[in-house]
Amino acid sequence: MHQSITRSLLAMSALALAAASFAQAPTETQMRDNADTRQRMENGDHDVVKNQKRYFNSLDRNTKGYLSSDDVSADPFLSQNFAKCDADHDGKLTWMEFKSCTHNNPPPDQP
């Protein structure tokens, strides 16, 4: 019985070590995004969806109802992640796709 407990403990330790090796520290970009979000929250600007919609509309220059890759070319996050954000891969970033993709990366402050 003592051996089975020892084996169980060794197996649990090995699993814990394996799980810990898969955990990754946040990237620099993620840390900066989180800091930006915290700063906006502290400034009382925590209606992220309202700000997302305002930013989406500012990028949608011709009021098409979607964003093209040209529309987002000035935004580093969206231009780098356009293909990932365009869930149905039709070359158009709809409001729902934009909202889903940017919920953890709020838009920059609007002047």
C-alpha positions in Angstrom: 0.0 0.0 0.0 2.9 2.4 0.8 4.3 1.8 -2.7 0.9 2.7 -4.4 0.7 5.9 -2.4 4.3 6.8 -3.4 3.5 6.1 -7.0 0.4 8.1 -6.8 2.3 11.1 -5.3 5.0 10.8 -7.9 2.5 10.7 -10.7 0.6 13.7 -9.4 3.9 15.6 -9.0 4.9 14.7 -12.6 1.5 15.9 -13.8 1.8 19.2 -11.9 5.3 19.8 -13.3 4.0 19.0 -16.8 1.1 21.4 -16.4 3.4 24.2 -15.1 5.7 23.8 -18.1 2.8 24.5 -20.4 1.7 27.7 -18.6 3.2 30.7 -20.3 3.9 34.1 -18.9 2.0 36.9 -20.6 3.7 38.5 -23.6 4.9 42.1 -23.5 1.9 43.1 -25.7 -0.6 41.4 -23.4 0.9 43.1 -20.4 0.8 46.5 -22.1 -2.8 45.9 -23.2 -3.8 44.9 -19.7 -2.1 48.0 -18.3 -4.0 50.2 -20.9 -7.3 48.6 -19.9 -6.6 49.1 -16.2 -5.7 52.8 -16.9 -8.9 53.3 -18.8 -10.9 51.7 -16.0 -9.1 53.9 -13.4 -10.0 57.0 -15.5 -13.6 56.0 -15.2 -13.8 55.1 -18.9 -15.1 51.6 -18.5 -17.8 51.4 -21.1 -15.6 49.4 -23.5 -18.4 48.4 -25.8 -19.5 52.0 -26.4 -15.9 52.9 -27.1 -15.5 49.9 -29.4 -18.5 51.0 -31.4 -17.3 54.6 -31.6 -13.9 53.4 -32.8 -15.4 50.9 -35.3 -17.5 53.7 -36.7 -14.5 56.0 -37.0 -12.6 53.4 -39.0 -15.6 52.7 -41.2 -15.0 55.8 -43.3 -17.6 55.1 -46.0 -20.3 53.8 -43.5 -20.3 50.4 -45.2 -21.1 48.5 -42.0 -17.8 46.6 -42.1 -14.1 47.2 -42.1 -11.7 46.2 -44.9 -8.0 45.7 -44.4 -7.4 49.2 -45.8 -9.7 50.7 -43.2 -7.7 49.2 -40.3 -4.2 49.8 -41.8 -3.4 52.6 -39.3 -4.3 50.4 -36.3 -1.4 48.1 -35.4 -3.5 45.5 -33.6 -6.2 45.2 -36.2 -3.8 45.3 -39.2 -1.7 42.5 -37.6 -4.7 40.4 -36.6 -7.1 41.2 -39.4 -7.2 37.6 -40.8 -7.7 36.2 -37.2 -10.5 38.7 -36.5 -12.3 38.0 -39.8 -13.9 34.9 -38.5 -15.7 34.0 -41.8 -12.7 35.0 -43.9 -14.7 37.1 -46.3 -12.3 40.0 -46.2 -14.8 42.1 -44.2 -14.6 42.8 -40.5 -18.2 43.1 -39.3 -19.1 44.9 -36.0 -19.6 41.5 -34.3 -16.3 40.2 -35.5 -14.6 43.4 -34.5 -16.3 43.4 -31.0 -15.4 39.8 -30.4 -11.8 40.3 -31.5 -11.1 43.4 -29.6 -12.9 42.7 -26.3 -9.5 42.2 -24.6 -7.8 44.9 -26.6 -9.8 48.0 -26.2 -9.5 50.7 -28.9 -7.2 53.6 -28.4 -8.6 56.8 -26.8 -10.5 59.0 -29.3 -9.7 62.7 -29.3 
